[in-house]
Amino acid sequence: MQSLVKRENGVDPTQISTLLGETGSDVLTFLEGLLRRWNLYQIGISLVALSVALICGKYLRAQMRDWMRGLEGRPKWQLRWLLAIEKRLVLIVWALLLWGTYVVMHETTWPSRSYLIAILARIVSAWVAVELVVQLVKNRALRRLMRWGLWAYVTLYFFGGIEGAAEFLDSVAITFGNFRLSALAVLKALVVTGVLFTFARLISGQTSTQIRRNEDISPSMKELIIKVVQLALFGSAFFIGLKAVGFDLTGLAVLSGAIGVGLGFGLQKVVSNLISGVIILLDKSIKPGDVISLGETFGWINALGARYASITTRDGKEYLIPNEDLITGQVVNWSHTNDFVRLDIYFGTAYGDDPHLVRKVAIEAAQTVDRVLTTKPPVCHIVGFGDSSVDYILRFWITDPTGGLTNVRGNVYLALWDAFKAHEISIPFPQREVRVLDGSTLATKALD
């Protein structure tokens, strides 16, 4: 087994090897070595440094929190790193104190009288480095698992216990015929796959950002390319991780084929939604940002997922519409080829009002509303003679359906009301006149 620390700056490796002993040797040898006078001094000095680090770290954390509260407009990843540093300030201060103590003791005393402090300083520094590295992982559970796993690894590494731990984990195994699955193989698979997934996520995020910035690609093709890139990266990370630790992918391929046949019958709707999502991205029938109507649902598309489309309505509700419904159902896309949307409103005026004046006033009133286009002027036509009024239709155009349809109709109606009032144009309502005929029962009673 490797000795605990190699010969460095005059440290005798045989002394350290005697202190810790070989893997699997009696632990008492290690404990007896710790009870030597200078080793106890080093342990005491390390504990004093820890106490000072706790006091200083508490003060520095409070100062750093006050400073972080004043930060505005910083990216989320920077704040996450600063928060990780703030939480580990005690470890950072402890590592600095240990390294400073080690340098002083190494220069003023025998090198062998400071080697325990050097080992502890390396371990604490490695813990701090691990904490910074694991911030690359966004998933909280996976980040916590990687943190404790790497802390255990670096601790065993500096104490020379890697080989012993590996032999123990390899001895814990399950055998199925010729297939042997050990705890060591599972741990390696988790570590390698986790690292590959982390790099895949980073590359996927950067690629997605670059693709979305490209103005030459349509929104639907952007989503399709991003989905393909993500599938390729994460799929490759998964299979490379299994292959790297010695798993036989041939058997996995046969098993996945059998599972695929079973899932094909049980998950028809899921598969249909997945295929429908690909079709939507390819034919560009809808894309993020489009305003659509599907049945009673009216809103704009936030995102196109593998299984569903996210649609947000004007009242803040978010609907998750299965992709299959968007393929098989009747969808009104208000902004498919362009953003122009025509709206119609109906109204009536009294028979005594000049229809030529009514049409002119209605068009001018509609043009005063901000969202109504003047480049495509409104038009007004008579559509019929009703029982109580002359009926009209007013048509106008907008280019921002995401801003809502009901509100712009309401604004046009208000403009009509004000304009008609200014020009003394009346809006009639149904009236009924009841006549009592002479000789009827009601007329006789009235005379009596």
C-alpha positions as CSV (number, residue, x, y, z in Angstrom):
1,M,0.0,0.0,0.0
2,Q,1.1,3.6,-0.6
3,S,2.4,5.3,2.4
4,L,0.3,8.1,3.8
5,V,2.5,10.9,2.6
6,K,5.4,10.6,0.2
7,R,8.9,11.9,1.2
8,E,8.5,15.6,1.1
9,N,10.6,18.3,2.7
10,G,12.5,15.8,4.8
11,V,9.5,13.9,6.1
12,D,10.4,10.2,6.6
13,P,7.7,8.0,4.9
14,T,8.6,5.0,7.0
15,Q,7.6,7.0,10.1
16,I,4.2,7.8,8.6
17,S,3.7,4.3,7.4
18,T,4.5,3.0,10.9
19,L,2.0,5.6,12.3
20,L,-0.9,4.5,10.0
21,G,0.0,0.9,9.3
22,E,-1.0,-1.1,6.3
23,T,-4.6,-1.6,5.0
24,G,-6.4,-4.1,7.1
25,S,-3.8,-3.9,9.9
26,D,-4.6,-3.4,13.5
27,V,-6.2,0.1,14.1
28,L,-4.5,0.2,17.5
29,T,-1.2,0.9,15.8
30,F,-2.7,4.1,14.3
31,L,-4.2,5.2,17.6
32,E,-1.0,4.6,19.4
33,G,0.8,6.8,16.9
34,L,-1.7,9.6,17.5
35,L,-1.1,9.5,21.2
36,R,2.5,10.5,20.8
37,R,3.3,13.9,22.3
38,W,4.0,15.9,19.1
39,N,1.0,14.3,17.4
40,L,-1.2,15.4,20.3
41,Y,0.2,18.9,19.9
42,Q,-0.7,18.9,16.2
43,I,-4.2,17.7,17.0
44,G,-4.6,20.4,19.7
45,I,-3.3,23.1,17.3
46,S,-5.7,22.0,14.6
47,L,-8.6,22.2,17.1
48,V,-7.6,25.7,18.1
49,A,-7.5,26.7,14.5
50,L,-11.0,25.2,14.0
51,S,-12.2,27.3,17.0
52,V,-10.7,30.5,15.5
53,A,-12.2,29.6,12.1
54,L,-15.7,29.2,13.6
55,I,-15.5,32.6,15.2
56,C,-14.0,34.4,12.2
57,G,-16.2,32.5,9.8
58,K,-19.4,33.5,11.6
59,Y,-18.3,37.2,11.4
60,L,-17.3,37.0,7.7
61,R,-20.5,35.2,6.8
62,A,-22.6,38.0,8.3
63,Q,-20.5,40.6,6.4
64,M,-20.7,38.7,3.1
65,R,-24.5,38.2,3.5
66,D,-24.9,42.0,3.9
67,W,-22.8,42.5,0.8
68,M,-24.7,40.0,-1.2
69,R,-28.1,41.6,-0.4
70,G,-26.9,44.7,-2.2
71,L,-26.2,42.8,-5.4
72,E,-28.6,43.5,-8.3
73,G,-28.8,42.3,-11.8
74,R,-26.2,39.5,-11.3
75,P,-26.6,36.2,-13.2
76,K,-28.1,33.3,-11.2
77,W,-25.0,31.1,-11.5
78,Q,-22.9,33.9,-9.9
79,L,-25.2,34.2,-7.0
80,R,-25.2,30.4,-6.5
81,W,-21.4,30.3,-6.4
82,L,-21.3,33.3,-4.0
83,L,-23.8,31.5,-1.7
84,A,-21.7,28.3,-1.8
85,I,-18.6,30.3,-0.8
86,E,-20.6,32.0,2.0
87,K,-21.7,28.7,3.4
88,R,-18.2,27.3,3.4
89,L,-16.3,30.3,4.8
90,V,-15.6,28.4,8.0
91,L,-13.8,25.6,6.0
92,I,-12.0,28.2,3.9
93,V,-10.7,30.1,7.0
94,W,-9.8,26.8,8.7
95,A,-7.8,25.7,5.6
96,L,-5.9,29.0,5.5
97,L,-5.1,28.8,9.2
98,L,-3.9,25.3,8.8
99,W,-1.6,26.1,5.9
100,G,-0.3,29.1,7.7
101,T,0.4,27.1,10.8
102,Y,2.1,24.3,8.7
103,V,4.4,26.8,7.0
104,V,5.5,28.4,10.3
105,M,6.0,25.0,12.1
106,H,7.8,23.5,9.1
107,E,10.3,26.3,9.1
108,T,10.8,26.5,12.9
109,T,10.5,22.9,14.0
110,W,11.3,19.4,12.6
111,P,9.2,18.6,9.5
112,S,7.9,15.5,11.2
113,R,6.3,17.6,13.9
114,S,3.9,19.3,11.4
115,Y,2.9,16.4,9.0
116,L,-0.5,15.8,10.6
117,I,-1.4,19.5,10.1
118,A,-0.2,19.3,6.5
119,I,-2.5,16.2,5.9
120,L,-5.5,17.9,7.5
121,A,-4.8,21.2,5.5
122,R,-4.9,19.1,2.3
123,I,-8.1,17.4,3.2
124,V,-9.9,20.6,4.2
125,S,-8.7,22.3,1.0
126,A,-10.0,19.4,-1.0
127,W,-13.3,19.7,0.7
128,V,-13.5,23.3,-0.3
129,A,-12.6,22.5,-3.9
130,V,-15.3,19.8,-3.9
131,E,-17.9,22.2,-2.8
132,L,-17.0,24.6,-5.6
133,V,-17.0,21.8,-8.2
134,V,-20.4,20.3,-7.3
135,Q,-22.0,23.7,-7.9
136,L,-21.9,22.7,-11.6
137,V,-24.7,20.3,-10.8
138,K,-28.1,22.0,-10.6
139,N,-30.1,19.0,-9.3
140,R,-30.1,19.4,-5.5
141,A,-30.3,15.6,-4.7
142,L,-27.5,14.8,-7.2
143,R,-25.4,17.7,-6.0
144,R,-25.7,16.5,-2.3
145,L,-24.8,12.9,-3.4
146,M,-21.8,14.0,-5.3
147,R,-20.6,16.3,-2.5
148,W,-20.6,13.5,0.2
149,G,-19.2,11.0,-2.3
150,L,-16.3,13.2,-3.2
151,W,-15.6,14.2,0.4
152,A,-15.4,10.6,1.3
153,Y,-13.1,9.9,-1.7
154,V,-10.6,12.7,-1.0
155,T,-10.5,11.8,2.7
156,L,-9.7,8.2,1.9
157,Y,-7.2,9.3,-0.7
158,F,-5.1,11.4,1.7
159,F,-5.2,8.7,4.4
160,G,-4.3,6.0,1.8
161,G,-7.6,4.0,2.2
162,I,-8.7,3.9,-1.5
163,E,-7.5,0.4,-2.1
164,G,-9.0,-1.0,1.0
165,A,-12.4,0.7,0.3
166,A,-12.3,-0.5,-3.3
167,E,-11.7,-4.1,-2.2
168,F,-14.5,-4.0,0.3
169,L,-17.0,-2.6,-2.2
170,D,-16.0,-5.1,-4.8
171,S,-16.6,-7.9,-2.4
172,V,-20.2,-6.8,-2.0
173,A,-21.7,-8.2,-5.1
174,I,-24.7,-10.0,-6.6
175,T,-24.2,-12.8,-9.2
176,F,-26.7,-13.8,-11.8
177,G,-25.2,-16.7,-13.8
178,N,-22.1,-15.2,-15.5
179,F,-23.2,-11.7,-14.7
180,R,-21.6,-10.2,-11.5
181,L,-22.8,-6.8,-10.2
182,S,-20.7,-5.3,-7.4
183,A,-21.2,-2.2,-5.3
184,L,-17.9,-0.9,-6.7
185,A,-19.2,-1.2,-10.3
186,V,-22.5,0.5,-9.4
187,L,-20.6,3.3,-7.7
188,K,-18.3,3.8,-10.7
189,A,-21.3,3.8,-13.1
190,L,-23.0,6.4,-11.0
191,V,-19.9,8.6,-10.8
192,V,-19.0,8.3,-14.5
193,T,-22.6,8.8,-15.6
194,G,-23.1,11.7,-13.3
195,V,-20.0,13.5,-14.6
196,L,-21.0,12.8,-18.2
197,F,-24.5,14.1,-17.6
198,T,-23.1,17.2,-16.0
199,F,-21.0,17.9,-19.0
200,A,-23.9,17.0,-21.3
201,R,-26.1,19.6,-19.5
202,L,-23.5,22.3,-19.8
203,I,-22.9,21.7,-23.5
204,S,-26.7,21.4,-24.1
205,G,-27.3,24.7,-22.3
206,Q,-24.6,26.5,-24.3
207,T,-25.8,25.0,-27.6
208,S,-29.4,25.9,-26.9
209,T,-28.4,29.5,-26.2
210,Q,-26.5,29.8,-29.4
211,I,-29.3,28.2,-31.4
212,R,-32.0,30.5,-30.0
213,R,-29.9,33.5,-30.8
214,N,-29.7,32.5,-34.5
215,E,-32.2,34.6,-36.4
216,D,-31.9,32.6,-39.6
217,I,-33.6,29.6,-38.0
218,S,-37.4,29.5,-37.5
219,P,-38.7,29.1,-34.0
220,S,-40.1,25.6,-34.6
221,M,-36.8,24.4,-36.1
222,K,-34.9,25.9,-33.2
223,E,-37.0,23.8,-30.8
224,L,-36.5,20.7,-33.0
225,I,-32.7,21.1,-33.2
226,I,-32.5,21.7,-29.4
227,K,-34.5,18.6,-28.7
228,V,-32.3,16.5,-31.0
229,V,-29.1,17.8,-29.5
230,Q,-30.3,17.2,-26.0
231,L,-31.4,13.6,-26.8
232,A,-28.1,12.9,-28.5
233,L,-26.0,14.3,-25.7
234,F,-27.8,12.7,-22.8
235,G,-28.3,9.4,-24.6
236,S,-24.6,9.3,-25.4
237,A,-23.7,10.2,-21.8
238,F,-25.9,7.3,-20.5
239,F,-24.5,4.6,-22.8
240,I,-20.9,5.8,-22.6
241,G,-21.2,5.8,-18.8
242,L,-22.4,2.2,-18.8
243,K,-19.8,1.1,-21.3
244,A,-17.0,2.8,-19.4
245,V,-17.6,0.6,-16.3
246,G,-17.8,-2.6,-18.2
247,F,-21.5,-3.2,-18.7
248,D,-22.4,-5.4,-21.7
249,L,-24.6,-3.2,-23.9
250,T,-25.6,-6.2,-26.2
251,G,-27.8,-7.7,-23.5
252,L,-29.1,-4.2,-22.7
253,A,-30.1,-3.8,-26.4
254,V,-32.0,-7.1,-26.4
255,L,-33.7,-6.2,-23.2
256,S,-34.7,-2.7,-24.4
257,G,-36.2,-4.2,-27.5
258,A,-38.4,-6.5,-25.5
259,I,-39.4,-3.7,-23.2
260,G,-40.1,-1.5,-26.2
261,V,-42.6,-3.9,-27.6
262,G,-44.4,-4.0,-24.3
263,L,-44.4,-0.3,-23.9
264,G,-45.7,0.1,-27.4
265,F,-49.0,-1.4,-26.4
266,G,-49.3,0.2,-23.0
267,L,-48.1,3.7,-23.9
268,Q,-49.7,4.3,-27.2
269,K,-50.9,7.8,-26.2
270,V,-47.5,8.8,-25.0
271,V,-45.8,7.6,-28.2
272,S,-48.5,9.4,-30.2
273,N,-47.9,12.6,-28.4
274,L,-44.1,12.3,-28.9
275,I,-44.5,11.7,-32.7
276,S,-47.1,14.5,-32.9
277,G,-44.6,16.8,-31.3
278,V,-42.0,16.0,-33.9
279,I,-44.5,16.6,-36.7
280,I,-45.5,19.9,-35.2
281,L,-41.9,21.0,-35.2
282,L,-41.3,19.8,-38.7
283,D,-44.4,21.3,-40.4
284,K,-44.1,24.6,-38.5
285,S,-47.9,24.7,-38.0
286,I,-47.5,26.3,-34.6
287,K,-44.4,27.7,-32.8
288,P,-43.6,29.4,-29.5
289,G,-45.2,32.9,-29.5
290,D,-48.1,32.0,-31.7
291,V,-51.6,32.9,-30.5
292,I,-54.0,30.0,-30.9
293,S,-57.5,29.0,-30.1
294,L,-58.4,25.4,-29.3
295,G,-62.0,24.9,-28.3
296,E,-62.6,27.2,-25.4
297,T,-58.9,27.8,-24.8
298,F,-57.4,31.0,-26.2
299,G,-53.8,32.0,-25.5
300,W,-50.3,32.1,-26.7
301,I,-47.7,29.2,-26.8
302,N,-44.9,29.5,-24.2
303,A,-43.1,26.3,-25.1
304,L,-43.3,23.1,-27.1
305,G,-42.4,20.1,-25.1
306,A,-41.9,16.5,-26.2
307,R,-45.4,15.5,-25.0
308,Y,-47.4,18.7,-24.7
309,A,-47.5,22.4,-25.6
310,S,-47.7,25.0,-22.8
311,I,-50.4,27.6,-23.5
312,T,-50.9,30.7,-21.3
313,T,-54.3,32.4,-21.4
314,R,-55.1,36.1,-20.7
315,D,-56.3,35.2,-17.1
316,G,-52.9,33.7,-16.2
317,K,-53.9,30.1,-16.5
318,E,-51.4,27.7,-18.1
319,Y,-52.8,24.8,-20.1
320,L,-50.8,21.8,-21.0
321,I,-52.3,20.7,-24.3
322,P,-51.2,17.2,-25.6
323,N,-49.5,17.4,-28.9
324,E,-52.0,14.8,-30.4
325,D,-54.8,17.3,-29.8
326,L,-53.0,20.0,-31.7
327,I,-52.6,17.5,-34.7
328,T,-56.1,16.0,-34.8
329,G,-58.2,19.0,-33.5
330,Q,-59.2,22.2,-35.2
331,V,-56.7,24.8,-34.1
332,V,-57.1,28.5,-34.9
333,N,-53.6,30.0,-35.3
334,W,-54.1,33.8,-35.2
335,S,-50.5,34.4,-36.2
336,H,-49.5,31.5,-38.4
337,T,-48.3,33.2,-41.6
338,N,-48.5,36.8,-40.3
339,D,-49.5,38.8,-37.2
340,F,-52.5,40.6,-38.9
341,V,-55.8,39.8,-37.1
342,R,-59.1,41.2,-38.2
343,L,-61.8,41.8,-35.6
344,D,-65.6,42.5,-36.2
345,I,-68.0,44.2,-33.9
346,Y,-71.7,44.8,-34.4
347,F,-73.9,47.7,-33.4
348,G,-77.2,49.4,-34.4
349,T,-78.5,53.0,-34.6
350,A,-81.9,54.5,-34.8
351,Y,-83.7,54.8,-38.2
352,G,-83.7,58.6,-37.8
353,D,-79.9,58.8,-38.0
354,D,-78.1,59.4,-41.3
355,P,-76.3,56.0,-42.2
356,H,-73.6,57.9,-44.1
357,L,-72.8,59.9,-41.1
358,V,-72.9,56.8,-38.8
359,R,-70.4,54.9,-41.0
360,K,-68.0,57.9,-41.1
361,V,-68.2,58.5,-37.4
362,A,-67.7,54.8,-36.6
363,I,-64.6,54.6,-38.8
364,E,-63.1,57.7,-37.2
365,A,-63.8,56.4,-33.7
366,A,-62.1,53.1,-34.4
367,Q,-59.0,54.8,-35.7
368,T,-58.6,56.7,-32.4
369,V,-57.9,53.4,-30.5
370,D,-54.1,52.8,-30.2
371,R,-54.0,49.2,-31.2
372,V,-56.2,49.6,-34.3
373,L,-54.1,49.8,-37.5
374,T,-54.3,52.9,-39.7
375,T,-52.3,51.3,-42.5
376,K,-55.3,48.9,-43.0
377,P,-58.1,51.3,-42.3
378,P,-61.3,50.2,-40.6
379,V,-64.4,49.7,-42.7
380,C,-68.1,49.9,-41.7
381,H,-71.1,48.4,-43.6
382,I,-74.8,48.1,-43.2
383,V,-75.7,44.5,-42.7
384,G,-79.5,44.7,-42.3
385,F,-82.6,46.6,-41.2
386,G,-83.7,45.3,-37.8
387,D,-86.9,45.6,-35.9
388,S,-85.7,48.6,-33.9
389,S,-82.4,49.7,-35.6
390,V,-80.3,49.8,-38.7
391,D,-77.6,47.2,-38.1
392,Y,-73.9,47.8,-38.9
393,I,-70.6,45.8,-38.8
394,L,-67.3,47.5,-38.0
395,R,-64.1,45.7,-39.1
396,F,-60.6,46.7,-38.0
397,W,-57.1,45.1,-37.9
398,I,-54.5,44.6,-35.2
399,T,-51.0,43.1,-35.2
400,D,-50.7,42.1,-31.5
401,P,-53.2,39.4,-30.7
402,T,-51.0,38.5,-27.6
403,G,-52.3,41.7,-26.1
404,G,-55.8,40.3,-26.0
405,L,-58.9,40.6,-28.2
406,T,-61.7,41.4,-25.7
407,N,-59.9,44.5,-24.4
408,V,-59.4,46.0,-27.8
409,R,-63.0,45.3,-28.7
410,G,-64.1,47.0,-25.5
411,N,-62.0,50.1,-26.3
412,V,-63.6,50.4,-29.7
413,Y,-67.0,50.1,-28.2
414,L,-66.2,52.9,-25.8
415,A,-64.9,55.1,-28.7
416,L,-68.1,54.5,-30.6
417,W,-70.2,55.5,-27.5
418,D,-68.3,58.7,-27.1
419,A,-68.4,59.5,-30.8
420,F,-72.1,58.8,-31.1
421,K,-72.9,60.9,-28.1
422,A,-70.9,63.8,-29.5
423,H,-72.8,63.6,-32.9
424,E,-76.2,62.9,-31.2
425,I,-76.5,59.5,-32.8
426,S,-78.8,57.3,-30.7
427,I,-78.4,53.6,-30.0
428,P,-82.0,52.2,-29.9
429,F,-83.3,49.4,-27.7
430,P,-86.4,47.3,-28.2
431,Q,-89.7,49.1,-27.1
432,R,-93.1,47.6,-26.9
433,E,-96.4,49.6,-27.0
434,V,-99.5,48.1,-25.5
435,R,-102.9,49.3,-26.7
436,V,-106.2,48.6,-25.0
437,L,-109.0,48.2,-27.6
438,D,-112.5,49.7,-27.1
439,G,-115.0,47.1,-25.9
440,S,-112.4,44.8,-24.4
441,T,-112.6,43.5,-20.8
442,L,-109.8,45.8,-19.7
443,A,-111.4,48.8,-21.3
444,T,-114.8,48.1,-19.6
445,K,-113.1,47.7,-16.2
446,A,-111.3,51.0,-16.7
447,L,-114.6,52.8,-17.4
448,D,-116.2,51.3,-14.4
